[in-house]
Amino acid sequence: MKFIKYEIEQGLYYDLITIYAKTNKNTPFHFTFSESHTLKEVKDRLEDIAIKIDKP
């Protein structure tokens, strides 16, 4: 998995972060999460998504 970019949407009460990435097979995807998640949780979730996308 390769990270491409990220965007932060600032709200009145919370921020949303969107990460854009590509799987190992070069398929682009994105994931949006709130600021309350840890970086480890986000990384694990992105890796799970990438694996599921790359499955035949």
Phi and psi in radians as a Rosetta constraint file:
Dihedral C 1 N 2 CA 2 C 2 CIRCULARHARMONIC -2.239 0.35
Dihedral N 2 CA 2 C 2 N 3 CIRCULARHARMONIC 2.256 0.35
Dihedral C 2 N 3 CA 3 C 3 CIRCULARHARMONIC -1.394 0.35
Dihedral N 3 CA 3 C 3 N 4 CIRCULARHARMONIC 2.391 0.35
Dihedral C 3 N 4 CA 4 C 4 CIRCULARHARMONIC -1.799 0.35
Dihedral N 4 CA 4 C 4 N 5 CIRCULARHARMONIC -0.959 0.35
Dihedral C 4 N 5 CA 5 C 5 CIRCULARHARMONIC -2.841 0.35
Dihedral N 5 CA 5 C 5 N 6 CIRCULARHARMONIC 3.039 0.35
Dihedral C 5 N 6 CA 6 C 6 CIRCULARHARMONIC -2.456 0.35
Dihedral N 6 CA 6 C 6 N 7 CIRCULARHARMONIC 2.748 0.35
Dihedral C 6 N 7 CA 7 C 7 CIRCULARHARMONIC -2.332 0.35
Dihedral N 7 CA 7 C 7 N 8 CIRCULARHARMONIC 2.514 0.35
Dihedral C 7 N 8 CA 8 C 8 CIRCULARHARMONIC -2.052 0.35
Dihedral N 8 CA 8 C 8 N 9 CIRCULARHARMONIC 2.172 0.35
Dihedral C 8 N 9 CA 9 C 9 CIRCULARHARMONIC -1.842 0.35
Dihedral N 9 CA 9 C 9 N 10 CIRCULARHARMONIC 1.971 0.35
Dihedral C 9 N 10 CA 10 C 10 CIRCULARHARMONIC -1.563 0.35
Dihedral N 10 CA 10 C 10 N 11 CIRCULARHARMONIC 2.175 0.35
Dihedral C 10 N 11 CA 11 C 11 CIRCULARHARMONIC -1.869 0.35
Dihedral N 11 CA 11 C 11 N 12 CIRCULARHARMONIC 3.097 0.35
Dihedral C 11 N 12 CA 12 C 12 CIRCULARHARMONIC -1.198 0.35
Dihedral N 12 CA 12 C 12 N 13 CIRCULARHARMONIC -0.689 0.35
Dihedral C 12 N 13 CA 13 C 13 CIRCULARHARMONIC -1.961 0.35
Dihedral N 13 CA 13 C 13 N 14 CIRCULARHARMONIC -0.254 0.35
Dihedral C 13 N 14 CA 14 C 14 CIRCULARHARMONIC -2.769 0.35
Dihedral N 14 CA 14 C 14 N 15 CIRCULARHARMONIC 2.854 0.35
Dihedral C 14 N 15 CA 15 C 15 CIRCULARHARMONIC -1.983 0.35
Dihedral N 15 CA 15 C 15 N 16 CIRCULARHARMONIC 2.535 0.35
Dihedral C 15 N 16 CA 16 C 16 CIRCULARHARMONIC -1.986 0.35
Dihedral N 16 CA 16 C 16 N 17 CIRCULARHARMONIC 2.372 0.35
Dihedral C 16 N 17 CA 17 C 17 CIRCULARHARMONIC -2.033 0.35
Dihedral N 17 CA 17 C 17 N 18 CIRCULARHARMONIC 2.271 0.35
Dihedral C 17 N 18 CA 18 C 18 CIRCULARHARMONIC -1.987 0.35
Dihedral N 18 CA 18 C 18 N 19 CIRCULARHARMONIC 2.209 0.35
Dihedral C 18 N 19 CA 19 C 19 CIRCULARHARMONIC -1.864 0.35
Dihedral N 19 CA 19 C 19 N 20 CIRCULARHARMONIC 2.266 0.35
Dihedral C 19 N 20 CA 20 C 20 CIRCULARHARMONIC -1.840 0.35
Dihedral N 20 CA 20 C 20 N 21 CIRCULARHARMONIC 2.310 0.35
Dihedral C 20 N 21 CA 21 C 21 CIRCULARHARMONIC -2.554 0.35
Dihedral N 21 CA 21 C 21 N 22 CIRCULARHARMONIC 3.020 0.35
Dihedral C 21 N 22 CA 22 C 22 CIRCULARHARMONIC -2.227 0.35
Dihedral N 22 CA 22 C 22 N 23 CIRCULARHARMONIC 2.505 0.35
Dihedral C 22 N 23 CA 23 C 23 CIRCULARHARMONIC -1.308 0.35
Dihedral N 23 CA 23 C 23 N 24 CIRCULARHARMONIC 3.080 0.35
Dihedral C 23 N 24 CA 24 C 24 CIRCULARHARMONIC -1.104 0.35
Dihedral N 24 CA 24 C 24 N 25 CIRCULARHARMONIC -0.410 0.35
Dihedral C 24 N 25 CA 25 C 25 CIRCULARHARMONIC -1.661 0.35
Dihedral N 25 CA 25 C 25 N 26 CIRCULARHARMONIC 0.276 0.35
Dihedral C 25 N 26 CA 26 C 26 CIRCULARHARMONIC 1.236 0.35
Dihedral N 26 CA 26 C 26 N 27 CIRCULARHARMONIC 0.394 0.35
Dihedral C 26 N 27 CA 27 C 27 CIRCULARHARMONIC -1.531 0.35
Dihedral N 27 CA 27 C 27 N 28 CIRCULARHARMONIC 2.122 0.35
Dihedral C 27 N 28 CA 28 C 28 CIRCULARHARMONIC -1.312 0.35
Dihedral N 28 CA 28 C 28 N 29 CIRCULARHARMONIC 2.564 0.35
Dihedral C 28 N 29 CA 29 C 29 CIRCULARHARMONIC -2.704 0.35
Dihedral N 29 CA 29 C 29 N 30 CIRCULARHARMONIC 2.930 0.35
Dihedral C 29 N 30 CA 30 C 30 CIRCULARHARMONIC -2.485 0.35
Dihedral N 30 CA 30 C 30 N 31 CIRCULARHARMONIC 2.790 0.35
Dihedral C 30 N 31 CA 31 C 31 CIRCULARHARMONIC -2.508 0.35
Dihedral N 31 CA 31 C 31 N 32 CIRCULARHARMONIC 2.304 0.35
Dihedral C 31 N 32 CA 32 C 32 CIRCULARHARMONIC -1.957 0.35
Dihedral N 32 CA 32 C 32 N 33 CIRCULARHARMONIC 2.356 0.35
Dihedral C 32 N 33 CA 33 C 33 CIRCULARHARMONIC -2.499 0.35
Dihedral N 33 CA 33 C 33 N 34 CIRCULARHARMONIC 2.839 0.35
Dihedral C 33 N 34 CA 34 C 34 CIRCULARHARMONIC -1.530 0.35
Dihedral N 34 CA 34 C 34 N 35 CIRCULARHARMONIC 2.861 0.35
Dihedral C 34 N 35 CA 35 C 35 CIRCULARHARMONIC -1.179 0.35
Dihedral N 35 CA 35 C 35 N 36 CIRCULARHARMONIC -0.168 0.35
Dihedral C 35 N 36 CA 36 C 36 CIRCULARHARMONIC -1.361 0.35
Dihedral N 36 CA 36 C 36 N 37 CIRCULARHARMONIC -0.174 0.35
Dihedral C 36 N 37 CA 37 C 37 CIRCULARHARMONIC -1.493 0.35
Dihedral N 37 CA 37 C 37 N 38 CIRCULARHARMONIC 2.577 0.35
Dihedral C 37 N 38 CA 38 C 38 CIRCULARHARMONIC -1.404 0.35
Dihedral N 38 CA 38 C 38 N 39 CIRCULARHARMONIC 2.805 0.35
Dihedral C 38 N 39 CA 39 C 39 CIRCULARHARMONIC -1.091 0.35
Dihedral N 39 CA 39 C 39 N 40 CIRCULARHARMONIC -0.617 0.35
Dihedral C 39 N 40 CA 40 C 40 CIRCULARHARMONIC -1.111 0.35
Dihedral N 40 CA 40 C 40 N 41 CIRCULARHARMONIC -0.759 0.35
Dihedral C 40 N 41 CA 41 C 41 CIRCULARHARMONIC -1.062 0.35
Dihedral N 41 CA 41 C 41 N 42 CIRCULARHARMONIC -0.757 0.35
Dihedral C 41 N 42 CA 42 C 42 CIRCULARHARMONIC -1.155 0.35
Dihedral N 42 CA 42 C 42 N 43 CIRCULARHARMONIC -0.802 0.35
Dihedral C 42 N 43 CA 43 C 43 CIRCULARHARMONIC -1.044 0.35
Dihedral N 43 CA 43 C 43 N 44 CIRCULARHARMONIC -0.803 0.35
Dihedral C 43 N 44 CA 44 C 44 CIRCULARHARMONIC -1.065 0.35
Dihedral N 44 CA 44 C 44 N 45 CIRCULARHARMONIC -0.741 0.35
Dihedral C 44 N 45 CA 45 C 45 CIRCULARHARMONIC -1.144 0.35
Dihedral N 45 CA 45 C 45 N 46 CIRCULARHARMONIC -0.750 0.35
Dihedral C 45 N 46 CA 46 C 46 CIRCULARHARMONIC -1.092 0.35
Dihedral N 46 CA 46 C 46 N 47 CIRCULARHARMONIC -0.718 0.35
Dihedral C 46 N 47 CA 47 C 47 CIRCULARHARMONIC -1.119 0.35
Dihedral N 47 CA 47 C 47 N 48 CIRCULARHARMONIC -0.714 0.35
Dihedral C 47 N 48 CA 48 C 48 CIRCULARHARMONIC -1.066 0.35
Dihedral N 48 CA 48 C 48 N 49 CIRCULARHARMONIC -0.776 0.35
Dihedral C 48 N 49 CA 49 C 49 CIRCULARHARMONIC -1.085 0.35
Dihedral N 49 CA 49 C 49 N 50 CIRCULARHARMONIC -0.809 0.35
Dihedral C 49 N 50 CA 50 C 50 CIRCULARHARMONIC -1.059 0.35
Dihedral N 50 CA 50 C 50 N 51 CIRCULARHARMONIC -0.721 0.35
Dihedral C 50 N 51 CA 51 C 51 CIRCULARHARMONIC -1.121 0.35
Dihedral N 51 CA 51 C 51 N 52 CIRCULARHARMONIC -0.764 0.35
Dihedral C 51 N 52 CA 52 C 52 CIRCULARHARMONIC -1.137 0.35
Dihedral N 52 CA 52 C 52 N 53 CIRCULARHARMONIC -0.658 0.35
Dihedral C 52 N 53 CA 53 C 53 CIRCULARHARMONIC -1.166 0.35
Dihedral N 53 CA 53 C 53 N 54 CIRCULARHARMONIC -0.696 0.35
Dihedral C 53 N 54 CA 54 C 54 CIRCULARHARMONIC -1.341 0.35
Dihedral N 54 CA 54 C 54 N 55 CIRCULARHARMONIC -0.242 0.35
Dihedral C 54 N 55 CA 55 C 55 CIRCULARHARMONIC -1.128 0.35
Dihedral N 55 CA 55 C 55 N 56 CIRCULARHARMONIC 2.450 0.35
